[in-house]
Every structure is written in C-alpha cells, then in structure tokens.
Amino acid sequence: MKKLLIVALSIASLYAYKLDTFKEDIAVDVGKIQGIFKSESANKSQDLFELLKDNLDIDLMTKLVLSKYANELSAEKLAEFKVIFIERLKKDFSSKIDLVKGSSLELVSTNIDDKKCQANMKVDYEEQTKEMVFKFRKVANECKLYDIDILNTSLITSYRAQFLDIIKQSGINALFEKLK
C-alpha cells in the first residue's frame, strides 16, 4: 500500500490539464514520472514534486479534508492550513519515494463530463496489477486534481478521517500543531 501511495502522490503531477488535450498531456506526464522513478537521481522526490506541484486544487482539497470545519476558520487560518497541508503532502511524498523501484504505470482511459475529469490508471504492485482513479474538477478550461482513489480508497477520505479524529478529540488547534 505504501508503494501505491507514493505512485499516486507522484502522479499528482497530473494536477491541471487543458480540457482539449487532457488525455495526451496525462500520457506524457506518466512517461516523465516513470523516467524519474527509474533514474539514479538523489533528488527523485524533489524532481517529482517540481513536476507535479503547480495546479493542485488545494482549495477544494482543503474544504473536503476539513469538512464543516473549513467554514468555521477565519480566512487567515484557512490560508495557514493550506500551507501546512501542502507541506504535509510533501512530507508524505518524500518519506515514501524510496519505496518506488521503477513501478510500471499505465494510463487506461480518461473521462470528461460536465463537472469532472477522470484518469484511470493501472500500476504493477506486489506482482499484481492494481487500479487507481485520479479525480479532477473542471475549472474554466482546465482539469485540476483533487483526489486519488487507490485500491478503492480515497486519499481525501483518508486524510479527512485522520484530521476529523484529531479535531474531535483535541480541537482544530491540535490539528494545526500536529501537522506542523
């Protein structure tokens, strides 16, 4: 599962794509990601994050992981959370990059409807082929990544469960401290 998480986070470079070239652009980035996985670079984690970082739909992700608590935060605290959450994603990503050893990744299909775009992938994991679904929100003429399903488990749902558990037990300030 840890290996699949790093592959998924790596593919999070599939952040924002133009609608008219969605499938082609994702296919190109999947090739770039595989190249980084197979490289001998000492900075794989940094290389991957640089490829992926710019167009993540952090606003939607923040609302989804904080649930009703997002509306209770001041604009300043919400902005602070976004910075902390991005750093958390980077840390999770960096801590797991060494688990990836030339994973085989393939784009299977893409779908675009009125509100969402989706990229269906498969990856070889522990001598089996596993499915991953990358979910994008349509924003203007782009698709921005907001969630990844790995083995039928949503990354956002996992973070939300962790975060809400901390908030319920110790309060929102404890979540901020724990994520720092």
C-alpha positions in Angstrom: 0.0 0.0 0.0 2.9 2.4 0.8 4.3 1.9 -2.7 0.9 2.6 -4.3 0.6 5.8 -2.2 3.9 7.1 -3.5 3.0 6.3 -7.1 -0.3 8.1 -6.6 1.3 11.1 -5.0 3.8 11.2 -7.8 1.1 11.1 -10.4 -0.4 14.0 -8.5 1.7 15.9 -11.1 -1.3 15.3 -13.2 -2.6 18.4 -11.4 -4.1 20.7 -14.1 -4.6 19.9 -17.8 -6.4 21.7 -20.6 -9.6 20.0 -21.5 -8.8 19.7 -25.1 -5.5 17.9 -24.5 -6.4 16.1 -21.2 -5.6 12.5 -22.3 -2.5 13.4 -24.3 -1.0 15.5 -21.5 -1.6 12.9 -18.9 0.1 10.3 -21.1 3.1 12.5 -21.5 3.4 13.1 -17.7 3.0 9.4 -16.9 6.1 8.8 -19.1 8.0 11.6 -17.3 7.1 10.1 -13.9 8.3 6.6 -14.9 11.6 8.2 -16.1 12.1 9.8 -12.7 11.2 6.6 -10.8 13.9 4.8 -12.9 16.5 7.5 -12.6 19.5 7.4 -10.4 18.9 10.9 -9.2 19.5 11.6 -5.5 16.6 14.1 -5.6 13.8 12.0 -7.0 11.4 13.3 -4.5 12.2 17.0 -5.4 12.2 16.2 -9.1 8.7 14.6 -8.9 7.2 17.3 -6.7 8.5 20.0 -9.0 6.9 18.3 -12.0 3.6 18.0 -10.2 3.0 20.9 -7.8 1.6 23.9 -9.7 -2.1 23.2 -10.3 -3.3 21.1 -7.4 -6.9 22.1 -6.5 -5.8 22.9 -2.9 -9.0 25.0 -2.2 -11.3 22.1 -2.9 -9.0 19.6 -1.1 -9.0 21.8 1.9 -12.7 22.0 2.0 -13.0 18.3 1.6 -10.5 17.3 4.3 -11.7 19.8 6.9 -15.4 19.2 6.1 -17.6 21.6 8.1 -14.6 23.0 10.0 -13.3 24.7 6.8 -16.3 27.2 7.1 -15.5 27.8 10.8 -11.9 29.0 10.1 -11.1 32.7 9.5 -9.6 33.5 6.1 -6.1 33.8 7.8 -6.4 30.4 9.5 -7.7 28.7 6.3 -4.7 30.2 4.4 -2.4 28.9 7.1 -4.0 25.4 6.9 -3.5 25.3 3.1 0.3 26.0 3.6 0.5 23.3 6.3 -1.5 20.8 4.3 0.7 21.2 1.2 3.8 20.7 3.5 2.1 17.6 4.9 1.6 16.2 1.3 5.3 17.0 0.5 6.5 15.1 3.7 4.2 12.1 3.0 5.5 12.1 -0.6 9.2 12.5 0.4 9.1 9.8 3.1 7.7 7.2 0.6 9.7 7.9 -2.6 12.4 5.3 -1.8 9.7 2.6 -1.8 9.2 3.1 -5.5 11.5 0.9 -7.6 10.7 1.5 -11.3 7.0 0.9 -11.0 5.1 0.2 -14.1 2.3 2.7 -14.6 -0.2 2.9 -17.5 -3.0 5.2 -18.5 -6.0 3.1 -19.2 -8.7 5.6 -20.0 -9.9 9.1 -19.4 -13.5 10.5 -19.0 -14.7 14.1 -19.0 -18.3 15.1 -18.1 -19.9 18.4 -17.2 -18.1 18.9 -13.9 -15.3 16.4 -13.6 -12.5 14.8 -15.4 -11.1 11.4 -14.6 -8.0 9.4 -15.4 -8.0 5.7 -14.9 -4.6 4.1 -14.3 -3.1 0.8 -13.6 0.1 0.1 -11.7 2.0 -3.1 -11.0 2.2 -3.6 -7.3 3.4 -6.7 -5.5 3.2 -8.8 -8.7 -0.4 -7.8 -9.3 -2.0 -5.1 -11.4 -3.9 -2.5 -9.3 -6.3 0.2 -10.4 -6.0 3.9 -9.5 -8.5 6.6 -10.3 -7.4 10.3 -10.5 -10.3 12.7 -10.0 -10.1 16.2 -11.4 -12.5 19.2 -11.1 -13.2 21.2 -14.1 -12.2 24.8 -13.5 -12.6 27.1 -16.6 -10.9 25.1 -19.4 -8.7 23.0 -17.1 -9.0 19.9 -15.0 -7.4 20.3 -11.5 -6.6 17.3 -9.4 -8.4 17.0 -6.1 -8.5 13.3 -5.2 -6.9 9.9 -5.9 -8.6 6.5 -5.3 -6.1 3.7 -4.6 -7.4 0.2 -4.1 -10.9 1.8 -3.8 -9.7 4.1 -1.0 -9.9 7.8 -1.5 -6.8 9.8 -0.4 -9.0 12.7 0.6 -11.3 10.4 2.6 -8.3 9.0 4.4 -6.9 12.5 5.3 -10.4 13.7 6.3 -10.8 10.7 8.7 -7.4 11.4 10.3 -8.0 15.1 10.6 -11.5 15.0 11.9 -10.5 12.4 14.5 -7.8 14.8 15.8 -10.2 17.8 15.7 -12.9 15.9 17.6 -10.5 14.6 20.3 -8.3 17.7 20.7 -9.7 20.6 18.7 -8.6 22.4 15.5 -5.5 24.0 17.1 -4.2 20.5 17.9 -4.6 19.6 14.2 -2.5 22.6 13.2 0.2 21.7 15.7 0.3 18.0 14.7 0.6 18.9 11.0 3.5 21.4 11.6 
